[in-house]
Amino acid sequence: MATTTNSTATRQRNGLGTSALRPDGIPKVQGRFAFSSDAWADNMLWGATLRSPHPHARIRSIDTSGALAVNGVSAVITADDVPGKLTYGLIASDQPVFARDVVRYVGEPVAAVAADHPETARRALAAIKVDYEVLTPLVDAEAAIDGSFPAMHPDGNVIRRQRVIRGDQEFVGDVVVEGTYEIGMQDQAFLGLEAALALPDDDGGGIELFVATQWLHEDQKQIAACLDMPIERVRLTLGGVGGAFGGREDISLQVHCCLLALVTKRPIKMQYGREESFYGHIHRHPAKIFMRHHADRDGTLRRVEARVVLDGGAYASTSSAVLINAVTHMQGPYKCEIATVDGYAVRSNNPPCGAMRGFGVVQACFAHESQMDKLADACGLSPVDIRLKNAMQTGDRLITGQVVESVAPVARCIRETAALPMPAPLPDDADPLLIPGGAGLTAQRSNIRRGVGWGVSIKNLMYSEGFDDYATARCRLADGVATLQFATAEVGQGFVVLAQQIARTVLGVDTVLLEPISTAIGSAGSTSASRQTWMSGGAVDGACRLVRERLFARVANEHGLDPLRLAIDGADVVDTMGTLRVPIAQASSGIVLDETFEHHHRS
């Protein structure tokens, strides 16, 4: 990151360390914020997707003539109409744009239509005739491992196997507890359903897409490959995002929407309902985890054994990365010198699974925390004491051998939580909203028991396994107004206000404008893995610092001063010796200072 000896002398109004209003906050509260489902274009058509009713079937034939005969239908497309790459995927490109020969899960796209009205599109889908030969589905993840089921893909049914072996593999503890834990599939269920608007260029050689996503540039790359189009001709702008939680990292309707727009040469809008949303995006992996903990009689954890099986569904998505996250966090936030972990991510004919908050750590946490409760019972300790005894500290090693260099306040968190008072019993006339289950009232009051349990987790920041992660940002300063540009998907986490606060703090300005979030600038990576404050925040900070250096150089040149003696104080550029004070608006009047910075987390 660019550095200088200069610093901000006073806390900037609405800068870092203050509680500043989000630029999108008031519009959201007032109902004026434009979500992706609000996108509209004159003369647009509506797109809709035909999906498989079978988890596993061979496609004998597809007859689209009935759909084309429906009044108001402009196009029907299948796999035969994909001009470029027939598949996409975040890590492994194995998921078809449309199923061609075989469908591998209920809800897999088979065809898409464009029509003048959503109801017309739905009637057209019903008129498409698909002749299926129903096949036996693979629904048991264990069968994907033992080879008892034919390979669903050329590279087999095991997406990845990852083992972590550390320490004495013959060690047996004085106390041994074990258990098998099963975690079902979960869905992100974001409130803002998938929606997109695609606008074809007049010459048919490019496309612009407004879409709610978590990773603009990754979408751009995959869409361009499927369209057989130069990547610069595929332009993406972020539509308003109504929640994400990992469910928008993968492609859903993006390619279908763009293909229909190019075929019809008209704008296309696609929008899922809640049911189709469940079919249309990935979910949290179901998991089956066997764990065995070895400890000394006093409760000191000595060895962790685990076998992890993640069901990735029909296609790979991010299963390999989720698996590495799960297996490397199996010890939990506890010291442990010996580990034997064997993990599998497999394919099946269940719905595809990928990123969801926690990214494999949630499944691991459910298992290792259940084990810690068992270990506490076996050692005659309380759930609090067993965790305090083994709490990880700075300087300890993970089971991968990585040293924990950061602050690790595990014991402090446990102690402070344990000191909190237990919730008081509810009176008989308590507000129903305060009863467990809330307004849902899922059980009779007499059947409800309120308990308190313990759980402590550990979660990585940044992407799994680590690499030279980066993000790009641009800053322009003119007449005391800063303008920021970045491709960081704002999915509700508040990066837009953080970026403004960084610029106000570094540059001393009040007004910070934000360009539309799009692929017009370099990649910011995915809004996931708790990375954007560090990565895109670092990029914004770096770009602003470069602009500030140029501003200081200009002021220093005008006044015959050393630029290293200049600093920001409030809304002024000042000499640290007290000989100069120039308003930033004046110092930047009549010029444009423009800098782009690529921040690398290893820099």
VEXVEX-537870 format. One line per field, with one value per residue (C-alpha): x, y, z; residue in three letters. Coordinates in steps of 0.05 Angstrom, whole numbers, plus 5000, padded with zeros to 4 digits. Layout:
BEGIN
x (X, ...);
y (Y, ...);
z (Z, ...);
res (ala, ...);
end
This chain:
BEGIN
x (5000, 5024, 5050, 5069, 5092, 5032, 4970, 4902, 4910, 4837, 4780, 4743, 4669, 4632, 4700, 4728, 4710, 4643, 4573, 4558, 4494, 4494, 4483, 4431, 4400, 4346, 4324, 4316, 4274, 4231, 4222, 4257, 4319, 4322, 4332, 4349, 4276, 4258, 4299, 4258, 4270, 4224, 4204, 4231, 4209, 4203, 4246, 4229, 4264, 4239, 4266, 4272, 4221, 4268, 4332, 4364, 4339, 4362, 4333, 4308, 4280, 4256, 4199, 4193, 4143, 4085, 4118, 4137, 4064, 4040, 4020, 4070, 4130, 4192, 4243, 4255, 4326, 4359, 4430, 4434, 4429, 4489, 4542, 4601, 4621, 4565, 4583, 4602, 4625, 4664, 4720, 4704, 4665, 4618, 4548, 4511, 4477, 4421, 4419, 4432, 4432, 4418, 4389, 4422, 4377, 4305, 4303, 4360, 4348, 4328, 4302, 4284, 4232, 4223, 4153, 4114, 4087, 4107, 4042, 4054, 4123, 4095, 4044, 4100, 4141, 4081, 4077, 4148, 4149, 4210, 4214, 4253, 4280, 4279, 4343, 4361, 4387, 4447, 4421, 4469, 4535, 4569, 4552, 4590, 4652, 4650, 4643, 4576, 4544, 4565, 4604, 4560, 4617, 4681, 4723, 4681, 4635, 4687, 4699, 4756, 4786, 4827, 4864, 4898, 4948, 4988, 5024, 5026, 4974, 4978, 4959, 4899, 4874, 4854, 4784, 4754, 4686, 4657, 4594, 4565, 4531, 4486, 4471, 4416, 4414, 4399, 4381, 4403, 4331, 4350, 4290, 4308, 4296, 4340, 4327, 4365, 4356, 4398, 4406, 4437, 4481, 4452, 4504, 4491, 4564, 4557, 4511, 4499, 4470, 4441, 4441, 4444, 4507, 4566, 4621, 4613, 4678, 4670, 4600, 4628, 4681, 4633, 4579, 4629, 4654, 4584, 4566, 4631, 4641, 4702, 4700, 4702, 4637, 4601, 4588, 4557, 4528, 4505, 4431, 4406, 4419, 4367, 4413, 4462, 4497, 4535, 4475, 4493, 4565, 4545, 4511, 4436, 4397, 4453, 4471, 4398, 4379, 4436, 4424, 4351, 4369, 4419, 4371, 4311, 4353, 4309, 4318, 4302, 4280, 4282, 4256, 4249, 4193, 4208, 4200, 4244, 4295, 4303, 4317, 4358, 4416, 4462, 4452, 4491, 4522, 4488, 4543, 4555, 4612, 4641, 4686, 4727, 4762, 4819, 4836, 4874, 4833, 4836, 4802, 4863, 4848, 4902, 4876, 4819, 4795, 4743, 4712, 4674, 4628, 4597, 4543, 4557, 4497, 4498, 4555, 4620, 4608, 4654, 4651, 4726, 4738, 4682, 4713, 4781, 4749, 4711, 4769, 4819, 4771, 4753, 4792, 4750, 4781, 4819, 4892, 4905, 4971, 4947, 4896, 4870, 4818, 4793, 4744, 4704, 4663, 4621, 4570, 4500, 4433, 4413, 4410, 4478, 4510, 4564, 4575, 4533, 4552, 4608, 4630, 4640, 4657, 4584, 4580, 4647, 4625, 4562, 4603, 4662, 4619, 4574, 4638, 4663, 4598, 4607, 4680, 4659, 4610, 4662, 4714, 4667, 4675, 4625, 4616, 4649, 4709, 4725, 4727, 4768, 4818, 4831, 4819, 4866, 4913, 4958, 5019, 4982, 4980, 4921, 4919, 4947, 5010, 4992, 5011, 4956, 4989, 4929, 4891, 4854, 4809, 4774, 4780, 4759, 4697, 4679, 4689, 4650, 4593, 4592, 4586, 4522, 4458, 4412, 4346, 4292, 4231, 4175, 4111, 4046, 4020, 4083, 4078, 4071, 4127, 4175, 4158, 4206, 4179, 4156, 4097, 4100, 4077, 4100, 4083, 4037, 4066, 4063, 4109, 4163, 4226, 4279, 4351, 4420, 4475, 4548, 4581, 4647, 4670, 4731, 4726, 4777, 4779, 4793, 4789, 4805, 4876, 4903, 4931, 4951, 4882, 4871, 4820, 4820, 4792, 4796, 4793, 4784, 4789, 4765, 4742, 4740, 4695, 4720, 4691, 4703, 4697, 4701, 4669, 4655, 4586, 4545, 4500, 4478, 4542, 4555, 4618, 4590, 4590, 4658, 4688, 4661, 4689, 4758, 4758, 4735, 4789, 4846, 4828, 4792, 4731, 4658, 4628, 4645, 4608, 4603, 4603, 4556, 4586, 4606, 4658, 4682, 4740, 4784, 4759, 4745, 4735, 4675, 4636, 4645, 4694, 4693, 4744, 4718, 4734, 4806, 4812, 4769, 4778, 4852, 4844, 4802, 4852, 4910, 4877, 4859, 4930, 4959, 4912, 4931, 5005, 4992, 4951, 5007, 5058, 5017, 5008, 5081, 5103, 5059, 5084, 5156, 5146, 5167, 5107, 5127, 5111, 5039, 4978, 4902, 4869, 4794, 4778, 4846, 4916, 4964, 5038, 5056, 5099, 5037, 5057, 5003, 4929, 4894, 4822, 4822, 4768, 4815, 4877, 4840, 4804, 4809, 4846, 4829, 4872, 4857, 4889, 4875, 4904, 4906, 4911, 4943, 4932, 5005, 5032);
y (5000, 5070, 5104, 5173, 5204, 5251, 5236, 5264, 5310, 5308, 5259, 5276, 5289, 5226, 5193, 5130, 5122, 5157, 5131, 5157, 5150, 5098, 5130, 5076, 5077, 5130, 5106, 5036, 5059, 5102, 5047, 5086, 5042, 5006, 4932, 4888, 4868, 4941, 4945, 4963, 4979, 5001, 4946, 4892, 4820, 4772, 4710, 4645, 4579, 4507, 4461, 4386, 4350, 4292, 4284, 4240, 4227, 4221, 4272, 4234, 4295, 4367, 4394, 4470, 4479, 4486, 4543, 4579, 4576, 4613, 4684, 4734, 4687, 4715, 4660, 4591, 4569, 4504, 4477, 4478, 4554, 4566, 4597, 4588, 4545, 4498, 4497, 4545, 4541, 4579, 4528, 4470, 4488, 4428, 4458, 4463, 4527, 4480, 4405, 4372, 4296, 4285, 4322, 4312, 4346, 4370, 4440, 4436, 4485, 4452, 4510, 4584, 4628, 4702, 4730, 4795, 4780, 4735, 4695, 4686, 4659, 4610, 4584, 4576, 4535, 4489, 4478, 4451, 4375, 4339, 4264, 4237, 4168, 4168, 4140, 4118, 4178, 4179, 4208, 4177, 4213, 4150, 4114, 4168, 4150, 4074, 4069, 4033, 4084, 4101, 4165, 4226, 4265, 4245, 4261, 4217, 4229, 4251, 4325, 4327, 4287, 4324, 4295, 4331, 4287, 4315, 4285, 4214, 4174, 4117, 4161, 4140, 4186, 4169, 4193, 4180, 4206, 4199, 4213, 4219, 4284, 4298, 4369, 4378, 4424, 4497, 4555, 4627, 4649, 4721, 4768, 4798, 4743, 4734, 4785, 4813, 4859, 4847, 4900, 4878, 4926, 4952, 4913, 4849, 4844, 4861, 4859, 4899, 4863, 4893, 4839, 4826, 4786, 4778, 4776, 4819, 4800, 4726, 4730, 4770, 4718, 4660, 4696, 4718, 4647, 4619, 4675, 4666, 4741, 4783, 4796, 4872, 4867, 4838, 4895, 4884, 4934, 4915, 4918, 4930, 4868, 4843, 4797, 4745, 4702, 4662, 4645, 4696, 4675, 4624, 4637, 4630, 4668, 4710, 4670, 4653, 4727, 4749, 4694, 4712, 4785, 4770, 4722, 4770, 4834, 4864, 4877, 4817, 4816, 4753, 4747, 4685, 4672, 4641, 4569, 4579, 4614, 4550, 4513, 4567, 4577, 4534, 4516, 4498, 4428, 4372, 4339, 4274, 4280, 4226, 4253, 4222, 4264, 4239, 4275, 4268, 4254, 4328, 4346, 4369, 4356, 4314, 4286, 4299, 4248, 4264, 4238, 4291, 4279, 4339, 4327, 4377, 4357, 4352, 4401, 4422, 4496, 4514, 4446, 4435, 4501, 4489, 4421, 4450, 4501, 4446, 4398, 4452, 4478, 4411, 4423, 4485, 4542, 4494, 4473, 4404, 4374, 4311, 4308, 4255, 4285, 4254, 4295, 4283, 4329, 4289, 4295, 4268, 4279, 4325, 4401, 4435, 4463, 4516, 4579, 4597, 4637, 4601, 4563, 4494, 4520, 4516, 4442, 4431, 4474, 4434, 4371, 4395, 4432, 4372, 4333, 4384, 4376, 4301, 4309, 4354, 4302, 4246, 4287, 4313, 4385, 4439, 4460, 4526, 4495, 4444, 4501, 4547, 4492, 4482, 4552, 4572, 4630, 4673, 4630, 4564, 4522, 4500, 4427, 4449, 4474, 4547, 4592, 4636, 4704, 4748, 4764, 4702, 4722, 4654, 4648, 4721, 4711, 4649, 4682, 4744, 4704, 4658, 4718, 4741, 4729, 4673, 4697, 4703, 4657, 4687, 4706, 4671, 4735, 4747, 4779, 4721, 4751, 4737, 4663, 4616, 4611, 4683, 4702, 4634, 4600, 4533, 4495, 4500, 4541, 4482, 4443, 4496, 4491, 4545, 4522, 4552, 4517, 4531, 4538, 4569, 4574, 4593, 4622, 4644, 4711, 4715, 4657, 4585, 4559, 4628, 4662, 4732, 4762, 4832, 4887, 4950, 5020, 5089, 5158, 5225, 5292, 5357, 5422, 5389, 5331, 5260, 5207, 5133, 5076, 5002, 4935, 4914, 4884, 4919, 4864, 4899, 4894, 4969, 4975, 5036, 5077, 5049, 5071, 5141, 5143, 5122, 5176, 5230, 5209, 5206, 5267, 5312, 5321, 5321, 5301, 5232, 5209, 5136, 5113, 5056, 4990, 4955, 4919, 4986, 4981, 4922, 4866, 4871, 4797, 4767, 4799, 4739, 4709, 4772, 4801, 4866, 4913, 4890, 4882, 4935, 4979, 4974, 4991, 5053, 5074, 5064, 5104, 5160, 5163, 5168, 5226, 5259, 5253, 5289, 5342, 5354, 5357, 5411, 5452, 5444, 5467, 5529, 5549, 5526, 5474, 5402, 5357, 5311, 5368, 5373, 5339, 5340, 5378, 5379, 5406, 5439, 5422, 5447, 5452, 5413, 5473, 5517, 5563, 5544, 5527, 5519, 5493, 5428, 5455, 5512, 5467, 5421, 5475, 5472, 5406, 5332, 5285, 5214, 5151, 5076, 5028, 4952, 4927, 4860, 4830, 4807, 4876);
z (5000, 4985, 5048, 5071, 5135, 5132, 5174, 5189, 5248, 5272, 5266, 5202, 5206, 5183, 5174, 5205, 5278, 5271, 5257, 5188, 5149, 5094, 5025, 5010, 5079, 5072, 5002, 5029, 5089, 5044, 4992, 4937, 4932, 4864, 4873, 4813, 4809, 4796, 4732, 4671, 4597, 4542, 4493, 4539, 4539, 4597, 4602, 4638, 4648, 4638, 4692, 4699, 4742, 4752, 4793, 4740, 4670, 4599, 4550, 4489, 4454, 4463, 4422, 4426, 4369, 4416, 4454, 4390, 4369, 4431, 4413, 4443, 4445, 4411, 4424, 4453, 4466, 4488, 4493, 4417, 4418, 4463, 4418, 4463, 4522, 4541, 4615, 4671, 4743, 4795, 4804, 4758, 4695, 4697, 4701, 4634, 4612, 4591, 4600, 4533, 4541, 4614, 4674, 4741, 4792, 4801, 4774, 4724, 4666, 4601, 4559, 4564, 4530, 4517, 4513, 4519, 4588, 4647, 4640, 4566, 4582, 4633, 4582, 4532, 4581, 4592, 4516, 4511, 4507, 4535, 4529, 4589, 4604, 4680, 4711, 4781, 4821, 4865, 4931, 4982, 4988, 5014, 4949, 4912, 4951, 4950, 4874, 4876, 4831, 4759, 4750, 4738, 4706, 4670, 4731, 4776, 4834, 4885, 4874, 4924, 4980, 5032, 5091, 5149, 5186, 5244, 5303, 5332, 5295, 5346, 5405, 5447, 5503, 5573, 5556, 5487, 5463, 5394, 5354, 5285, 5266, 5206, 5183, 5131, 5071, 5085, 5039, 5042, 5029, 5015, 5011, 4944, 4894, 4832, 4778, 4719, 4659, 4596, 4542, 4476, 4437, 4372, 4331, 4369, 4388, 4461, 4520, 4584, 4645, 4708, 4760, 4835, 4846, 4894, 4842, 4780, 4745, 4756, 4726, 4668, 4653, 4654, 4614, 4560, 4552, 4543, 4494, 4456, 4463, 4480, 4554, 4545, 4505, 4566, 4614, 4682, 4731, 4800, 4811, 4881, 4922, 4972, 5011, 4987, 5040, 4988, 4945, 4891, 4880, 4827, 4760, 4762, 4708, 4680, 4618, 4602, 4605, 4561, 4510, 4503, 4494, 4439, 4403, 4405, 4399, 4453, 4527, 4570, 4642, 4683, 4754, 4798, 4846, 4914, 4891, 4830, 4872, 4912, 4848, 4816, 4866, 4907, 4981, 5043, 5038, 5076, 5117, 5154, 5204, 5249, 5305, 5359, 5413, 5456, 5521, 5586, 5648, 5667, 5602, 5562, 5489, 5456, 5391, 5342, 5291, 5239, 5176, 5137, 5078, 5043, 4991, 4936, 4893, 4818, 4803, 4836, 4849, 4907, 4941, 4939, 4975, 5025, 5041, 5056, 5102, 5139, 5149, 5170, 5223, 5253, 5317, 5332, 5372, 5415, 5424, 5396, 5375, 5340, 5284, 5236, 5189, 5125, 5083, 5020, 4976, 4928, 4873, 4875, 4842, 4898, 4887, 4877, 4939, 4947, 4987, 5047, 5108, 5145, 5083, 5115, 5184, 5207, 5195, 5229, 5288, 5300, 5305, 5346, 5396, 5406, 5419, 5470, 5509, 5509, 5531, 5588, 5613, 5607, 5646, 5699, 5677, 5659, 5587, 5605, 5640, 5585, 5535, 5578, 5591, 5517, 5490, 5434, 5444, 5401, 5384, 5383, 5319, 5279, 5258, 5191, 5227, 5216, 5274, 5301, 5296, 5307, 5371, 5395, 5453, 5459, 5535, 5545, 5503, 5542, 5610, 5593, 5563, 5624, 5668, 5635, 5675, 5653, 5623, 5676, 5672, 5632, 5671, 5652, 5619, 5578, 5509, 5459, 5418, 5476, 5478, 5441, 5371, 5372, 5330, 5296, 5360, 5332, 5396, 5455, 5512, 5559, 5512, 5507, 5548, 5545, 5553, 5548, 5509, 5494, 5427, 5406, 5335, 5294, 5224, 5173, 5139, 5064, 5015, 5034, 5027, 5014, 4952, 4932, 4938, 4911, 4897, 4854, 4868, 4836, 4868, 4834, 4870, 4840, 4873, 4941, 4919, 4918, 4871, 4883, 4834, 4851, 4832, 4904, 4908, 4961, 4987, 5050, 5090, 5086, 5045, 5009, 5073, 5094, 5028, 5038, 5109, 5085, 5032, 5081, 5131, 5081, 5039, 5089, 5044, 5063, 4996, 4970, 4908, 4887, 4814, 4796, 4817, 4752, 4711, 4684, 4734, 4754, 4797, 4871, 4879, 4913, 4969, 5013, 5063, 5105, 5058, 5029, 5087, 5083, 5008, 4975, 5036, 5026, 4952, 4967, 5020, 4972, 4916, 4963, 4991, 4921, 4906, 4972, 4955, 4890, 4925, 4976, 4920, 4885, 4949, 4968, 4899, 4901, 4970, 4968, 5023, 5035, 5018, 5075, 5123, 5100, 5132, 5131, 5188, 5183, 5114, 5104, 5081, 5135, 5146, 5209, 5230, 5231, 5174, 5124, 5121, 5054, 5045, 5007, 4960, 4942, 4936, 4888, 4849, 4774, 4772, 4771, 4811, 4789, 4815, 4812, 4863, 4865, 4937, 4951, 5020, 5023, 5009);
res (met, ala, thr, thr, thr, asn, ser, thr, ala, thr, arg, gln, arg, asn, gly, leu, gly, thr, ser, ala, leu, arg, pro, asp, gly, ile, pro, lys, val, gln, gly, arg, phe, ala, phe, ser, ser, asp, ala, trp, ala, asp, asn, met, leu, trp, gly, ala, thr, leu, arg, ser, pro, his, pro, his, ala, arg, ile, arg, ser, ile, asp, thr, ser, gly, ala, leu, ala, val, asn, gly, val, ser, ala, val, ile, thr, ala, asp, asp, val, pro, gly, lys, leu, thr, tyr, gly, leu, ile, ala, ser, asp, gln, pro, val, phe, ala, arg, asp, val, val, arg, tyr, val, gly, glu, pro, val, ala, ala, val, ala, ala, asp, his, pro, glu, thr, ala, arg, arg, ala, leu, ala, ala, ile, lys, val, asp, tyr, glu, val, leu, thr, pro, leu, val, asp, ala, glu, ala, ala, ile, asp, gly, ser, phe, pro, ala, met, his, pro, asp, gly, asn, val, ile, arg, arg, gln, arg, val, ile, arg, gly, asp, gln, glu, phe, val, gly, asp, val, val, val, glu, gly, thr, tyr, glu, ile, gly, met, gln, asp, gln, ala, phe, leu, gly, leu, glu, ala, ala, leu, ala, leu, pro, asp, asp, asp, gly, gly, gly, ile, glu, leu, phe, val, ala, thr, gln, trp, leu, his, glu, asp, gln, lys, gln, ile, ala, ala, cys, leu, asp, met, pro, ile, glu, arg, val, arg, leu, thr, leu, gly, gly, val, gly, gly, ala, phe, gly, gly, arg, glu, asp, ile, ser, leu, gln, val, his, cys, cys, leu, leu, ala, leu, val, thr, lys, arg, pro, ile, lys, met, gln, tyr, gly, arg, glu, glu, ser, phe, tyr, gly, his, ile, his, arg, his, pro, ala, lys, ile, phe, met, arg, his, his, ala, asp, arg, asp, gly, thr, leu, arg, arg, val, glu, ala, arg, val, val, leu, asp, gly, gly, ala, tyr, ala, ser, thr, ser, ser, ala, val, leu, ile, asn, ala, val, thr, his, met, gln, gly, pro, tyr, lys, cys, glu, ile, ala, thr, val, asp, gly, tyr, ala, val, arg, ser, asn, asn, pro, pro, cys, gly, ala, met, arg, gly, phe, gly, val, val, gln, ala, cys, phe, ala, his, glu, ser, gln, met, asp, lys, leu, ala, asp, ala, cys, gly, leu, ser, pro, val, asp, ile, arg, leu, lys, asn, ala, met, gln, thr, gly, asp, arg, leu, ile, thr, gly, gln, val, val, glu, ser, val, ala, pro, val, ala, arg, cys, ile, arg, glu, thr, ala, ala, leu, pro, met, pro, ala, pro, leu, pro, asp, asp, ala, asp, pro, leu, leu, ile, pro, gly, gly, ala, gly, leu, thr, ala, gln, arg, ser, asn, ile, arg, arg, gly, val, gly, trp, gly, val, ser, ile, lys, asn, leu, met, tyr, ser, glu, gly, phe, asp, asp, tyr, ala, thr, ala, arg, cys, arg, leu, ala, asp, gly, val, ala, thr, leu, gln, phe, ala, thr, ala, glu, val, gly, gln, gly, phe, val, val, leu, ala, gln, gln, ile, ala, arg, thr, val, leu, gly, val, asp, thr, val, leu, leu, glu, pro, ile, ser, thr, ala, ile, gly, ser, ala, gly, ser, thr, ser, ala, ser, arg, gln, thr, trp, met, ser, gly, gly, ala, val, asp, gly, ala, cys, arg, leu, val, arg, glu, arg, leu, phe, ala, arg, val, ala, asn, glu, his, gly, leu, asp, pro, leu, arg, leu, ala, ile, asp, gly, ala, asp, val, val, asp, thr, met, gly, thr, leu, arg, val, pro, ile, ala, gln, ala, ser, ser, gly, ile, val, leu, asp, glu, thr, phe, glu, his, his, his, arg, ser);
end
